[in-house]
Amino acid sequence: MKKLIVSLSLFTILFTFLTFLNYELEILENKLEAIDIKNKKLEYDLNFIKAEWGYVNSPKNITSLVNSNFNHKPANLIEIEDFINIVLSKEIK
C-alpha cells in the first residue's frame, strides 16, 4: 500500500511538472509565432523599400529629378594658376 501511495505521489508531482512545462511551451510557441509574423511583415517592407530605392535611383529618374528641381548649368573649369591665386589671396586676408 505504501508503494502505491509513493508511486501515485510521484506520478502526481511529475504530471504537475509536465503540465507546467507544457504551459510554458505554449507561451513560447505563441511568442515565436508573433515574432515570425513580425519578421514576415519586415521582410515585405524591406522588399518594398528596395523596389522604391531601385526606382528612385534609376538613371532616368535621377536625370528627370535634377532637370525639374535644379537650374543646373555646366561649370566652367578654371586654370590651376587661377586656383592658386584664389587660395593664396584667401590666406593673405
Long-range contacts (C-beta under 8 A, 24 or more apart in sequence): none
